Amino acid sequence: MYDSGSTAFMLVCTMLVLFMTPGLAFFYGGLARRKNVVNTMLMCFAAIGVVGLVWVLAGWSFAYGGDGSLSWFGGFDQLGLAGAVDGMLAEKGAVPEGVAYPSIIDVTFQMAFAMITAAIVTGSVAGRMRFGAVVAFLAVWALVVYAPLAHMVWGGEGSLIGDVIGALDFAGGDVVHISSGVTGLILCLTLGSRRGFGLTSYRPHNVPFVALGAGLLWFGWFGFNGGSEFAADGTAALAILNTVVSSAAGLVSWLVVERLATGKPTLVGACTGLVAGLVVVTPGAGFVEPWAAVVMGLLVSPVCYFAISHLKARIGYDDALDAFGCHGVGGILGGLLTGLFCVPELSWTGQGGLLYTGDPSLMVSQVLGIVVTLVIVVALDLVLIGALRLVFRGRLRVSDRDEALGLDVAEHGESAYPAFTGLDA
């Protein structure tokens, strides 16, 4: 028989992760300008729709199908989830040894991961990318970038990053945060800056939306990290505890940095620090001790704050809602700190962190895993964007007139605040 506790745990975790993408919609929507809030939130909801469909059609098979003979790709044997019901019925008749819950749960759990990852990308292009181009990009990206990368990290024996290189990624530092953050960076560089970038102050139009979204993300993240243990056990409990303390440390650290830098702590800053703390602990949530998770949270906020407030302005890329500054940078830092703080007895590969063993092997694997992830994501993104340009005849961006009018009206014909008669901020 299945373990009823682990089965219930994984079902709840799956629902929590599914809850994260609407939460991200509120988080991004609050950060956006008033005239673009509908478009910004709809891009997140579009990720739910298109990624949900392509995951069932081919994404699951590309990520977790096949016989394990390929280190970079799953297979074509589970297209359309062929055999999923037969497999469930077969398990029901005789549960395989070591299987704690119905494996069909994994399909939805991993689908939810793909949804939130695709939605994170949209933050970088808010306010200027054509909605149809966004939808097309996310649908194809989930298949040709996310799914193969998930296989390379979590595909088990023979997988390129997780097994051959030996890099650790408990819940998505490489697969979710680095891939989405870097993709957002590539997209925003391709599209160019928004009108008035560097001259206009883009302020969040609805701070309570930001707080609501951050709260929903925080709640869902417990399923994100805790569920990545795939069992209701002590490691899952450790992952959840580490998620709490790292996010708390990230929040406090951001407030301190903000107070020192600007003289005033803000609610938007607190929410951003909370999310940064969640991002940085994700690669090592089930591998590190709680004190290490606190250190990770304390370190991530100054690093991400610098990336968002200084690096972006100095280099001149317009990452509208800081998907790269928070997720990309935070994910890279989290992967490196996992190589430092990983408890040897908790490691999937048996290699412990540099702090415990004095052996740099795991740190080298972490660095190499991150580099390989960056190379693969950048290369595939460039190919995909080139193909998308051909399909849309180079028109990935809205016109100057539509950008000035706002994408809510120009792209969707609706307004978040139809009774508002003041000037847009």
C-alpha positions in Angstrom: 0.0 0.0 0.0 1.0 3.6 -0.5 2.1 5.6 2.5 -1.0 7.7 3.2 1.0 10.4 4.9 3.3 11.0 2.0 0.5 10.8 -0.5 -1.5 13.5 1.4 1.6 15.5 1.8 2.5 15.5 -1.9 -1.1 16.3 -2.9 -1.1 19.4 -0.5 2.4 20.4 -1.7 1.2 20.2 -5.3 -1.7 22.5 -4.6 0.6 24.9 -2.8 2.9 25.2 -5.7 0.0 25.7 -8.1 -1.0 28.6 -5.8 2.3 30.4 -6.4 1.7 31.6 -9.9 -1.5 33.6 -9.1 0.6 34.9 -6.1 3.3 36.0 -8.5 0.6 37.7 -10.6 -0.3 39.9 -7.7 3.4 40.5 -6.8 4.3 41.6 -10.3 1.0 43.4 -10.8 1.6 45.6 -7.8 5.1 46.4 -9.0 3.9 47.4 -12.5 2.6 50.7 -13.7 -1.1 51.4 -13.3 -1.7 51.3 -17.1 0.0 47.9 -17.4 -1.2 46.0 -14.4 -3.8 43.9 -16.3 -1.2 42.9 -18.9 1.4 42.1 -16.3 -1.0 39.8 -14.3 -2.4 38.2 -17.4 1.1 37.2 -18.6 1.4 35.1 -15.4 -2.1 33.6 -15.9 -1.2 32.9 -19.5 1.7 30.8 -18.2 -0.7 28.7 -16.3 -2.7 28.0 -19.4 -0.1 27.4 -22.1 2.4 25.6 -19.9 -0.3 23.4 -18.5 -1.3 22.3 -22.0 2.2 21.8 -23.4 3.3 19.9 -20.2 0.6 17.3 -20.7 1.3 17.1 -24.5 5.0 16.8 -24.4 6.7 18.6 -21.5 6.5 15.8 -19.0 7.8 13.3 -21.5 10.7 15.6 -22.5 11.7 16.1 -18.9 11.0 12.7 -17.3 10.2 10.2 -20.0 12.6 7.8 -21.8 14.7 5.0 -20.4 17.4 7.3 -19.0 19.9 6.7 -21.8 20.1 10.4 -22.7 21.8 12.8 -20.3 20.1 15.9 -21.7 16.6 14.8 -22.7 13.9 12.5 -21.5 12.1 10.9 -24.4 9.0 10.7 -26.6 7.4 7.7 -24.9 5.0 9.6 -22.7 3.6 12.2 -25.1 0.1 13.2 -24.1 0.7 11.3 -20.9 0.3 8.0 -22.7 0.1 5.2 -20.3 -0.4 7.4 -17.2 -3.7 5.8 -16.2 -2.5 2.3 -17.0 0.5 3.0 -14.8 -1.7 4.2 -12.0 -3.9 1.1 -12.2 -0.8 -1.1 -12.2 0.6 0.5 -9.1 -2.8 0.2 -7.4 -2.7 -3.5 -8.0 0.9 -4.0 -6.7 2.7 -1.0 -5.3 6.4 -1.2 -6.3 8.9 -1.4 -3.5 10.0 2.1 -2.4 7.1 3.9 -4.0 5.4 5.9 -1.2 2.7 7.6 -3.2 1.0 7.4 -6.7 3.6 8.5 -9.2 0.9 10.3 -11.2 1.1 13.1 -8.6 4.5 14.0 -9.8 3.1 15.0 -13.2 1.0 17.8 -11.6 3.7 18.7 -9.1 6.3 19.2 -11.8 3.8 21.0 -14.0 3.3 23.5 -11.3 7.1 24.1 -11.2 7.1 24.7 -14.9 4.2 27.2 -14.6 5.8 29.4 -12.0 9.2 29.3 -13.8 7.7 30.5 -17.0 5.7 33.2 -15.2 8.9 34.5 -13.5 10.3 35.3 -17.0 7.5 37.7 -17.8 8.6 40.2 -15.1 11.6 41.3 -17.2 9.5 42.3 -20.2 6.6 44.0 -18.5 5.2 47.0 -20.2 6.6 46.5 -23.7 6.3 43.0 -25.2 3.4 42.0 -27.4 1.1 39.6 -25.6 0.9 37.1 -28.4 4.7 37.0 -28.6 4.9 36.3 -24.8 2.4 33.4 -25.1 4.2 31.9 -28.0 7.6 32.2 -26.3 6.4 30.7 -23.0 4.8 27.7 -24.8 7.9 26.8 -26.8 10.3 27.8 -24.0 8.7 25.3 -21.6 9.4 22.5 -24.1 12.8 23.3 -25.5 14.5 25.0 -22.5 12.8 24.2 -19.2 11.9 20.5 -19.8 15.4 19.4 -21.0 17.0 21.4 -18.2 14.8 19.7 -15.7 15.9 16.3 -17.0 19.6 17.3 -16.9 19.2 18.3 -13.2 16.5 15.9 -11.8 16.5 13.1 -14.4 18.2 10.7 -12.1 21.0 8.3 -13.1 22.9 9.6 -16.2 21.5 13.1 -16.1 24.1 15.7 -17.2 24.1 18.2 -14.3 22.6 16.2 -11.5 24.5 12.9 -12.0 27.5 13.3 -14.4 28.6 16.7 -13.0 27.2 16.0 -9.5 25.7 19.4 -8.8 23.0 19.6 -6.1 19.7 21.4 -6.7 17.1 20.5 -4.1 14.2 22.5 -5.4 15.1 24.6 -8.4 18.1 26.9 -8.1 19.3 25.9 -11.6 16.0 24.7 -13.1 13.7 27.4 -11.9 15.5 30.5 -10.8 18.7 30.7 -12.9 16.8 29.6 -16.0 14.0 32.1 -15.6 16.1 35.0 -14.4 18.7 34.6 -17.2 15.9 34.1 -19.8 14.3 37.3 -18.6 17.6 39.1 -19.0 18.1 37.9 -22.5 14.6 38.9 -23.5 14.8 42.4 -22.0 18.1 43.0 -23.8 16.6 41.8 -27.0 13.5 44.1 -26.7 15.4 47.1 -25.5 14.5 49.5 -22.7 11.1 51.0 -22.0 10.3 54.5 -23.1 11.9 56.9 -20.6 14.1 54.3 -18.9 16.8 56.0 -16.9 14.8 59.3 -17.0 11.5 58.2 -15.5 11.0 56.8 -12.0 9.0 53.6 -12.4 7.3 53.3 -9.0 5.0 50.3 -7.9 1.5 51.4 -8.5 -0.1 49.2 -5.7 2.1 48.3 -2.7 -0.7 46.2 -1.0 -0.8 44.0 -4.1 3.0 43.5 -3.8 2.5 42.5 -0.1 -0.4 40.2 -1.0 1.6 38.5 -3.8 4.6 38.1 -1.6 2.5 36.5 1.1 1.0 34.0 -1.4 4.4 33.2 -2.8 5.7 32.6 0.8 2.8 30.3 1.6 3.2 28.3 -1.6 7.0 28.1 -1.3 6.6 25.6 1.6 5.1 23.1 -0.9 7.8 24.1 -3.4 10.7 23.3 -1.1 9.1 20.8 1.3 7.5 18.8 -1.5 10.9 18.4 -3.3 11.8 15.8 -0.7 8.9 13.7 -2.1 8.1 12.2 1.3 6.7 13.4 4.6 9.8 12.9 6.6 12.5 14.8 8.5 14.2 16.2 5.4 10.9 17.7 4.3 10.5 19.3 7.7 14.1 20.6 7.5 13.4 22.1 4.1 10.3 23.9 5.4 12.1 25.2 8.4 15.0 26.5 6.3 12.5 28.1 4.0 11.0 30.1 6.9 14.3 31.2 8.5 16.0 32.1 5.2 13.1 34.2 4.1 13.0 35.9 7.5 16.7 36.7 7.3 16.4 37.9 3.8 13.5 40.3 4.8 15.4 41.7 7.8 18.6 42.0 5.8 16.9 43.9 3.0 15.4 46.4 5.5 18.8 47.0 7.0 20.4 47.5 3.6 17.6 49.8 2.5 17.8 51.8 5.7 21.5 52.3 5.3 21.3 53.1 1.6 18.2 55.4 1.4 17.4 56.2 5.0 13.9 54.6 4.8 12.9 50.9 5.0 9.9 50.1 2.7 7.2 47.5 2.5 8.2 46.8 -1.2 11.8 46.2 0.1 10.6 43.9 2.8 8.6 41.8 0.3 11.6 41.8 -2.1 13.9 40.6 0.6 11.4 37.9 1.6 11.4 36.6 -2.0 15.2 36.8 -2.3 15.5 34.8 0.9 13.2 32.1 -0.5 15.2 32.0 -3.8 18.6 31.7 -2.2 17.7 28.7 0.0 15.9 26.8 -2.7 18.9 25.0 -4.1 20.0 23.8 -0.6 16.7 23.7 1.4 17.1 20.0 2.3 20.9 20.0 2.5 21.8 22.7 5.0 21.4 23.4 8.7 19.0 26.1 9.8 21.9 28.4 10.9 23.3 28.1 7.4 19.9 29.0 6.0 19.9 32.2 8.1 23.4 33.1 6.8 22.2 32.5 3.2 19.2 34.8 3.8 21.4 37.5 5.3 23.8 37.4 2.4 21.4 37.4 -0.5 19.7 40.7 0.2 22.8 42.9 -0.1 23.8 41.0 -3.3 20.4 41.3 -4.9 20.0 44.9 -3.7 23.3 45.8 -5.4 22.3 44.0 -8.6 18.9 45.8 -8.7 19.9 49.3 -7.6 23.4 49.6 -9.1 24.3 46.9 -11.6 21.2 47.4 -13.7 21.7 51.1 -13.9 25.4 50.8 -14.6 25.0 48.2 -17.4 21.8 49.7 -18.7 19.5 46.7 -19.1 15.8 47.3 -18.4 14.8 44.3 -16.3 11.4 45.8 -15.5 10.4 43.9 -12.4 13.9 42.5 -11.6 13.4 38.9 -12.5 17.1 38.6 -13.1 18.2 40.7 -10.2 16.2 38.6 -7.7 15.8 35.2 -9.2 18.9 34.9 -11.5 21.4 36.5 -9.0 19.8 34.9 -6.0 19.7 31.4 -7.6 23.4 31.6 -8.5 24.3 32.7 -5.0 22.2 29.9 -3.5 23.9 27.3 -5.7 27.3 28.5 -4.6 26.4 28.6 -0.9 25.0 25.1 -1.1 28.5 24.0 -2.2 29.7 25.6 1.0 27.1 24.6 3.6 25.8 21.2 2.4 25.7 18.6 5.3 27.5 15.5 3.9 25.0 13.1 5.3 22.1 14.9 3.5 23.8 15.2 0.1 22.3 13.2 -2.7 25.8 12.6 -4.1 27.6 11.9 -0.8 29.7 14.9 -1.3 29.5 17.5 1.5 30.1 21.2 1.5 33.5 22.8 1.7 32.9 24.1 5.2 32.4 20.5 6.5 34.8 18.5 4.5 37.5 20.9 3.4 37.1 19.2 0.0 36.3 21.5 -2.8 34.8 18.8 -5.0 31.1 19.8 -4.3 31.9 23.5 -4.8 33.5 22.7 -8.1 30.5 20.7 -9.1 28.2 23.5 -8.1 30.1 26.1 -10.1 30.3 23.8 -13.1 26.6 23.0 -12.9 25.8 26.7 -12.8 28.1 27.4 -15.8 26.6 24.6 -17.8 23.1 25.8 -17.0 23.9 29.4 -18.1 25.5 28.2 -21.3 22.6 26.0 -22.2 19.9 28.5 -21.3 21.5 31.4 -23.1 22.2 29.4 -26.3 18.7 27.9 -26.4 17.1 31.3 -25.6 19.0 33.0 -28.5 17.9 30.3 -30.9 14.3 30.5 -29.7 14.2 34.3 -29.8 15.6 34.3 -33.3 12.9 31.9 -34.5 10.3 34.0 -32.8 11.5 37.1 -34.6 11.0 35.3 -37.9 7.5 34.2 -37.0 6.4 37.6 -35.8 8.4 39.4 -38.5 10.6 41.2 -36.0 7.7 42.7 -34.2 8.1 41.3 -30.7 7.6 44.7 -29.1 4.5 46.9 -29.1 4.4 50.2 -30.9 5.6 53.4 -29.2 2.0 54.6 -29.3 0.7 51.5 -27.6 3.4 51.6 -25.0 2.6 55.2 -24.1 -1.1 54.4 -23.9 -0.5 51.3 -21.8 -0.8 47.7 -22.6 -4.0 47.1 -20.6 -6.0 49.1 -23.1 -3.8 48.6 -26.2 -3.4 44.8 -25.9 -6.5 43.8 -24.0 -9.1 46.6 -24.2 -9.7 46.7 -20.5 -8.5 48.7 -17.5 -7.8 47.6 -13.9 -9.2 50.9 -12.6 -11.8 52.2 -15.1 -13.1 54.8 -12.6 -9.7 56.4 -12.0 -9.4 59.8 -13.6 -5.9 60.9 -12.4 -2.6 60.8 -14.1 -0.7 57.5 -14.4 2.4 57.2 -12.1 
